[in-house]
Amino acid sequence: MLHKNPRPWAIWAALIAIYLIWGSTYLAIRFAVETLPPFLMGGVRFLFAGAVLYAWRRIRGDAPPTVRQWRSAAIVGGFLLVGGHGGVVWAEQRVVSSVAALLCSTLPLWVVLIDALRPGGRRPGWAAVVGVLVGFAGVVMLIWPATSSGSVGSVDLAGAAALTVASLLWSIGSLYSRSAPLPSSPLLATSMEMLTGGAGLLLLGTLSGEWGRLNLGAVLARSLWGLAYLIVFGSWIAFTAYTWLLRVAPTPLVSTYAYVNPLVALLLGHFLAGDPLTARSLIAAAIIVASVALITALQPTASKSKTRRPEFAPAEEN
């Protein structure tokens, strides 16, 4: 249920926090994976953030989760964090943060497509179909011709493929979470997904030999700061603001992050990390963001009787 008469300045402060923080996490990941193995970095991030959040929610009185709820959280965490976030952190070793943000912003397009194809899913209207087609046309424009030659404005093919698969897996996990038996407390459920997903990322890093590549003496300070930023700002502050907004603000207003975050990432990547801004990338960005805005505007409004995370939540919101 929406809280009565929330202060407008508080709503806008929370929105701006989400715009800036979630838009900046792609750059923080880029700095973190410069000298930290990607899967181990992600595993440490989510295990630490999840453990603190879980302890806080249990102290605040949330009921202990059941085995069935832990199993559902592990499935969601596997798709969202191991598959979705894992693909992002691996890809950002090869793709600049601004391009990563734009490719991940296609999440609503994948959700609409998968939901239409699965048994019992929602069939999109013509406007949603147009939005999906236009959005994927923007993606093709962004990565074609994909190359690993390192030329200005080029996009690494393997990195782009990893980001595409990551968005697809995140969409599957998001759709599953709609009906998954999870705790009624969204923060407790998220902490469980962080814990199980973080454990999965650590296992993936171990199996891929990242411990042997970890050189603590060579870790740069900005990689550690990037990791700390992801934990404190990305996982705690922004997500807390997000769950509060779901209770006090209209869903269409909250959903505006879906097309603001990529623009923030694009600007931060250019001015703070020197990511190239070519005419093709700017046009592709405009096309993708416009299609995401259209799809987001068509998203059905969630029931006000229960706070839930919309399936359009970005891959860096946790």
Secondary structure, DSSP 4 states (H G I P E B T S, - for coil): -PPSS--HHHHHHHHHHHHHHHHHHHHHHHHHTTTS-HHHHHHHHHHHHHHHHHHHHHHTTPPPPPHHHHHHHHHHHIIIIIIIIHHHHHHTTTS-HHHHHHHHTTHHHHHHHHHHHSTTPPPP-HHHHHHHHHHHHHHHHHHSS--SS--TT---HHHHHHHHHHHHHHHHHHHHHTTS---S-HHHHHHHHHHHHHHHHHHHHHHTTHHHH--GGG--HHHHHHHHHIIIIIIIIHHHHHHHHHHHS-HHHHTTHHHHHHHHHHHHHHHHH-----HHHHHHHHHHHHHHHHHHHTSPPPPTTS----TT--TT--
